[in-house]
Amino acid sequence: MPGCRRLGHSRRFTTLAIERANLIKKLVRLVTHSRPPPKIRDRSGTVRPIVLRMDSPKAWLIDVHSTVLCVDFARVYQGLADIAGVPSDMFRAAYGHVVDDVMTCKGVAPEAMARVLSACGVEPGQRRVDELVAEDQRLLIEHTQVFEDAVDFLHRLRKLGASSALVSNCGDHTRGLLVHFGFDALVDDLVLSSEVGFLKPDARIFRFALDRLGVAPELAAFVDDKVSYCRAAGALGMGAVQLMREARPSGAVSLPGDPPVIASFTDLMPR
C-alpha cells in the first residue's frame, strides 16, 4: 500500500535523524571532555577520580591558610609582641584566649587587642591598640607566601566556567590580605568566618558558601588542608580533597571514606 510505504519512509527518516543527533552529542562530549578527569592513588593504593561522584564540579569551595597561601604567624606575633613590649610567647598565649571571638565576630580586633594587652599586664591605651591593629594587617601581608599552583588552579576554574569561593576560619584582616594579593578577582566570593559568624567544620559556613554560589552540595567540591573539615564537607554531600603540602604527621589516623590526599593543586589539573 502506498500509504504504508510513505509511513515506512518517514520512520526511516526519523530513525536516521535520531542517530545523527546522538552522533552529534557524542562528538560534542568527545570535544568538551577530551581529557579524562584527573585521578589519584588514594590511601589504599586504588587509583580513582580525585573528586568522587563527579567528573567536573560546578563549584569549588577552597580553604585559604596553608592551601592558597601561607602566613608566617611566628613572625607576625613577634612583630606585634615587640610593639606591646612583651615576649612573643606571652603575646601569643594571650591572643589564643581571644582568637575565637576574632574569627567569629566582625570588627572586634580593637577590643581583642586591648584584652591581649591587659592579659600581658600592659595598659591598653588607645594609641597602642590602634597601632597593633594596623600593624597586624601590615605584618600579615609582609609575611605571606602565595602558592602559585593555587593561583593557576583558580585561573583554570575561571576558564572552565566553574564558580569558586574561598572559605576561611579567620579574622577581619584576612579580607584585606586576600584583596592585596588579588584573590578577590580570581574567585566569585570570599566567605570568611569573622563575617558570617560560623567556623569550619560547622555545616552552616559550607551552606552559606554554597548558597552564595547557587550550587547544591552534590555539585560542589571542597579543598582544605584539615581532614576534619573535609569530612564535614563530605557529610554535607560535597566531594572533598585534602591538600597536604608537607609530609603527613606521624601517627595520623585515617578513617574509612576519608578524602584522597594531594600535595599540590597541580594534581587536580588534567595533564
Secondary structure in CASP SS format (residue, H / E / C, confidence):
PFRMAT SS
TARGET T0000
AUTHOR 0000-0000-0000
METHOD secondary structure of the structure
MODEL  1
M C 1.00
P H 1.00
G H 1.00
C H 1.00
R H 1.00
R H 1.00
L H 1.00
G H 1.00
H H 1.00
S H 1.00
R H 1.00
R H 1.00
F H 1.00
T H 1.00
T H 1.00
L H 1.00
A H 1.00
I H 1.00
E H 1.00
R H 1.00
A H 1.00
N H 1.00
L H 1.00
I H 1.00
K H 1.00
K H 1.00
L H 1.00
V H 1.00
R H 1.00
L H 1.00
V H 1.00
T H 1.00
H C 1.00
S C 1.00
R C 1.00
P C 1.00
P C 1.00
P C 1.00
K E 1.00
I E 1.00
R E 1.00
D C 1.00
R C 1.00
S C 1.00
G C 1.00
T C 1.00
V E 1.00
R E 1.00
P E 1.00
I C 1.00
V C 1.00
L C 1.00
R C 1.00
M C 1.00
D C 1.00
S C 1.00
P C 1.00
K C 1.00
A E 1.00
W E 1.00
L E 1.00
I E 1.00
D C 1.00
V C 1.00
H E 1.00
S C 1.00
T C 1.00
V C 1.00
L E 1.00
C E 1.00
V E 1.00
D C 1.00
F H 1.00
A H 1.00
R H 1.00
V H 1.00
Y H 1.00
Q H 1.00
G H 1.00
L H 1.00
A H 1.00
D H 1.00
I H 1.00
A H 1.00
G C 1.00
V C 1.00
P C 1.00
S H 1.00
D H 1.00
M H 1.00
F H 1.00
R H 1.00
A H 1.00
A H 1.00
Y H 1.00
G H 1.00
H C 1.00
V C 1.00
V H 1.00
D H 1.00
D H 1.00
V H 1.00
M H 1.00
T H 1.00
C C 1.00
K C 1.00
G C 1.00
V C 1.00
A H 1.00
P H 1.00
E H 1.00
A H 1.00
M H 1.00
A H 1.00
R H 1.00
V H 1.00
L H 1.00
S H 1.00
A H 1.00
C C 1.00
G C 1.00
V C 1.00
E C 1.00
P C 1.00
G C 1.00
Q H 1.00
R H 1.00
R H 1.00
V H 1.00
D H 1.00
E H 1.00
L H 1.00
V H 1.00
A H 1.00
E H 1.00
D H 1.00
Q H 1.00
R H 1.00
L H 1.00
L H 1.00
I H 1.00
E H 1.00
H C 1.00
T E 1.00
Q E 1.00
V E 1.00
F C 1.00
E H 1.00
D H 1.00
A H 1.00
V H 1.00
D H 1.00
F H 1.00
L H 1.00
H H 1.00
R H 1.00
L H 1.00
R H 1.00
K H 1.00
L H 1.00
G C 1.00
A C 1.00
S E 1.00
S E 1.00
A E 1.00
L E 1.00
V E 1.00
S E 1.00
N C 1.00
C C 1.00
G C 1.00
D C 1.00
H H 1.00
T H 1.00
R H 1.00
G H 1.00
L H 1.00
L H 1.00
V H 1.00
H H 1.00
F C 1.00
G C 1.00
F H 1.00
D H 1.00
A H 1.00
L C 1.00
V C 1.00
D C 1.00
D E 1.00
L E 1.00
V E 1.00
L E 1.00
S H 1.00
S H 1.00
E H 1.00
V H 1.00
G C 1.00
F C 1.00
L C 1.00
K C 1.00
P C 1.00
D C 1.00
A H 1.00
R H 1.00
I H 1.00
F H 1.00
R H 1.00
F H 1.00
A H 1.00
L H 1.00
D H 1.00
R H 1.00
L H 1.00
G C 1.00
V C 1.00
A C 1.00
P H 1.00
E H 1.00
L H 1.00
A E 1.00
A E 1.00
F E 1.00
V E 1.00
D E 1.00
D C 1.00
K C 1.00
V H 1.00
S H 1.00
Y H 1.00
C H 1.00
R H 1.00
A H 1.00
A H 1.00
G H 1.00
A H 1.00
L H 1.00
G C 1.00
M C 1.00
G E 1.00
A E 1.00
V E 1.00
Q E 1.00
L E 1.00
M C 1.00
R C 1.00
E C 1.00
A C 1.00
R C 1.00
P C 1.00
S C 1.00
G C 1.00
A C 1.00
V C 1.00
S C 1.00
L C 1.00
P C 1.00
G C 1.00
D C 1.00
P C 1.00
P C 1.00
V E 1.00
I E 1.00
A C 1.00
S C 1.00
F H 1.00
T H 1.00
D H 1.00
L H 1.00
M C 1.00
P C 1.00
R C 1.00
END
